[in-house]
Amino acid sequence: MTKGQKDFYDYLHLSPLKVHVSFSFTSYKSSKTSSQVKQQSRRSNSFSLFLQSLGVTMSDTDDIIFRLAYFERKHMFYSQEDLFSEMIDHYTSQAIKQVRNVHFTIHQGLHQ
């Protein structure tokens, strides 16, 4: 495909995405030397203290599910660059909505 060339998409459908996310705020220590662990621990403690001073409480989370809606376009001309840009914008906005939902759910759970 040459740059700027547009292709016609009669029907383009990418199924919804379901992404499982787990994260931990503790550092992974098994492959680090003791000096690296100490330095990482100081940084982690400083970051935690900073967040706590702002009133933010962080915890480890297992298996948060992000459901991203399908991407669909009908009867459109797109260059490859434009199509990728549309897809990235779509899934980025979906991810932001899901983060807000998770935040709201956690926030509601803390106040019950």
CYANA upper distance limits for C-alpha pairs under 8 A (distance plus 0.5 A):
  1 MET  CA      5 GLN  CA      7.26
  3 LYS  CA     79 SER  CA      8.32
  4 GLY  CA     79 SER  CA      6.49
  5 GLN  CA     79 SER  CA      6.11
  5 GLN  CA     80 GLN  CA      8.49
  6 LYS  CA     77 PHE  CA      6.24
  6 LYS  CA     78 TYR  CA      5.38
  6 LYS  CA     79 SER  CA      4.63
  6 LYS  CA     80 GLN  CA      7.80
  7 ASP  CA     77 PHE  CA      5.80
  7 ASP  CA     78 TYR  CA      5.95
  7 ASP  CA     79 SER  CA      6.60
  7 ASP  CA     80 GLN  CA      8.47
  8 PHE  CA     75 HIS  CA      7.41
  8 PHE  CA     76 MET  CA      6.21
  8 PHE  CA     77 PHE  CA      4.86
  8 PHE  CA     78 TYR  CA      7.05
  9 TYR  CA     73 ARG  CA      7.97
  9 TYR  CA     74 LYS  CA      7.00
  9 TYR  CA     75 HIS  CA      6.09
  9 TYR  CA     76 MET  CA      5.82
  9 TYR  CA     77 PHE  CA      6.58
  9 TYR  CA     78 TYR  CA      7.96
 10 ASP  CA     73 ARG  CA      8.41
 10 ASP  CA     74 LYS  CA      5.84
 10 ASP  CA     75 HIS  CA      4.88
 10 ASP  CA     76 MET  CA      7.13
 11 TYR  CA     72 GLU  CA      7.98
 11 TYR  CA     73 ARG  CA      6.55
 11 TYR  CA     74 LYS  CA      5.09
 11 TYR  CA     75 HIS  CA      6.86
 12 LEU  CA     71 PHE  CA      8.39
 12 LEU  CA     72 GLU  CA      5.98
 12 LEU  CA     73 ARG  CA      5.73
 12 LEU  CA     74 LYS  CA      6.81
 13 HIS  CA     70 TYR  CA      7.62
 13 HIS  CA     71 PHE  CA      6.25
 13 HIS  CA     72 GLU  CA      4.91
 13 HIS  CA     73 ARG  CA      7.17
 14 LEU  CA     70 TYR  CA      6.13
 14 LEU  CA     71 PHE  CA      5.60
 14 LEU  CA     72 GLU  CA      6.87
 15 SER  CA     69 ALA  CA      8.16
 15 SER  CA     70 TYR  CA      5.38
 15 SER  CA     71 PHE  CA      7.34
 16 PRO  CA     67 ARG  CA      7.67
 16 PRO  CA     68 LEU  CA      6.16
 16 PRO  CA     69 ALA  CA      5.24
 16 PRO  CA     70 TYR  CA      4.54
 16 PRO  CA     71 PHE  CA      7.81
 17 LEU  CA     66 PHE  CA      8.46
 17 LEU  CA     67 ARG  CA      6.35
 17 LEU  CA     68 LEU  CA      5.49
 17 LEU  CA     69 ALA  CA      7.11
 17 LEU  CA     70 TYR  CA      7.56
 18 LYS  CA     65 ILE  CA      7.23
 18 LYS  CA     66 PHE  CA      6.23
 18 LYS  CA     67 ARG  CA      5.14
 18 LYS  CA     68 LEU  CA      6.78
 19 VAL  CA     65 ILE  CA      6.19
 19 VAL  CA     66 PHE  CA      5.56
 19 VAL  CA     67 ARG  CA      6.97
 19 VAL  CA     68 LEU  CA      8.46
 20 HIS  CA     63 ASP  CA      5.96
 20 HIS  CA     64 ILE  CA      6.14
 20 HIS  CA     65 ILE  CA      5.11
 20 HIS  CA     66 PHE  CA      6.84
 21 VAL  CA     62 ASP  CA      7.51
 21 VAL  CA     63 ASP  CA      5.62
 21 VAL  CA     64 ILE  CA      5.54
 21 VAL  CA     65 ILE  CA      6.76
 21 VAL  CA     66 PHE  CA      8.02
 22 SER  CA     60 ASP  CA      8.41
 22 SER  CA     61 THR  CA      6.01
 22 SER  CA     62 ASP  CA      4.90
 22 SER  CA     63 ASP  CA      5.33
 22 SER  CA     64 ILE  CA      6.75
 23 PHE  CA     60 ASP  CA      6.43
 23 PHE  CA     61 THR  CA      5.93
 23 PHE  CA     62 ASP  CA      6.98
 24 SER  CA     59 SER  CA      7.69
 24 SER  CA     60 ASP  CA      4.90
 24 SER  CA     61 THR  CA      6.85
 25 PHE  CA     58 MET  CA      8.04
 25 PHE  CA     59 SER  CA      7.29
 25 PHE  CA     60 ASP  CA      6.48
 26 THR  CA     44 SER  CA      8.36
 26 THR  CA     60 ASP  CA      8.46
 27 SER  CA     40 GLN  CA      7.95
 27 SER  CA     41 SER  CA      8.01
 27 SER  CA     44 SER  CA      8.35
 29 LYS  CA     37 VAL  CA      6.79
 32 LYS  CA     36 GLN  CA      6.33
 32 LYS  CA     37 VAL  CA      6.58
 33 THR  CA     37 VAL  CA      6.73
 34 SER  CA     38 LYS  CA      6.67
 35 SER  CA     39 GLN  CA      6.67
 36 GLN  CA     40 GLN  CA      6.50
 37 VAL  CA     41 SER  CA      6.39
 38 LYS  CA     42 ARG  CA      6.71
 39 GLN  CA     43 ARG  CA      6.88
 40 GLN  CA     44 SER  CA      6.51
 41 SER  CA     45 ASN  CA      6.47
 42 ARG  CA     46 SER  CA      6.57
 43 ARG  CA     47 PHE  CA      6.61
 44 SER  CA     48 SER  CA      6.58
 45 ASN  CA     49 LEU  CA      6.55
 46 SER  CA     50 PHE  CA      6.65
 47 PHE  CA     51 LEU  CA      6.75
 48 SER  CA     52 GLN  CA      6.61
 48 SER  CA     58 MET  CA      8.43
 49 LEU  CA     53 SER  CA      6.64
 50 PHE  CA     54 LEU  CA      7.13
 51 LEU  CA     55 GLY  CA      7.00
 51 LEU  CA     56 VAL  CA      5.67
 51 LEU  CA     57 THR  CA      7.59
 52 GLN  CA     56 VAL  CA      5.59
 52 GLN  CA     57 THR  CA      6.63
 66 PHE  CA     95 ALA  CA      7.71
 66 PHE  CA     98 GLN  CA      6.47
 67 ARG  CA     98 GLN  CA      7.65
 68 LEU  CA     91 TYR  CA      7.23
 68 LEU  CA     94 GLN  CA      5.97
 68 LEU  CA     95 ALA  CA      7.13
 68 LEU  CA     98 GLN  CA      8.24
 69 ALA  CA     91 TYR  CA      8.42
 69 ALA  CA     94 GLN  CA      7.33
 71 PHE  CA     87 MET  CA      7.62
 71 PHE  CA     90 HIS  CA      7.66
 78 TYR  CA     82 ASP  CA      6.26
 78 TYR  CA     83 LEU  CA      6.12
 79 SER  CA     83 LEU  CA      6.62
 80 GLN  CA     84 PHE  CA      6.71
 81 GLU  CA     85 SER  CA      6.63
 82 ASP  CA     86 GLU  CA      6.66
 83 LEU  CA     87 MET  CA      6.74
 84 PHE  CA     88 ILE  CA      6.58
 85 SER  CA     89 ASP  CA      6.60
 86 GLU  CA     90 HIS  CA      6.57
 87 MET  CA     91 TYR  CA      6.68
 88 ILE  CA     92 THR  CA      6.35
 89 ASP  CA     93 SER  CA      6.64
 90 HIS  CA     94 GLN  CA      6.77
 91 TYR  CA     95 ALA  CA      6.54
 92 THR  CA     96 ILE  CA      6.73
 93 SER  CA     97 LYS  CA      6.76
 94 GLN  CA     98 GLN  CA      6.80
 95 ALA  CA     99 VAL  CA      6.70
 96 ILE  CA    100 ARG  CA      6.78
 97 LYS  CA    101 ASN  CA      6.75
 98 GLN  CA    102 VAL  CA      6.65
 99 VAL  CA    103 HIS  CA      6.56
100 ARG  CA    104 PHE  CA      6.52
101 ASN  CA    105 THR  CA      6.53
102 VAL  CA    106 ILE  CA      6.59
103 HIS  CA    107 HIS  CA      6.46
104 PHE  CA    108 GLN  CA      6.52
105 THR  CA    109 GLY  CA      6.62
106 ILE  CA    110 LEU  CA      6.82
107 HIS  CA    111 HIS  CA      7.19
108 GLN  CA    112 GLN  CA      7.07
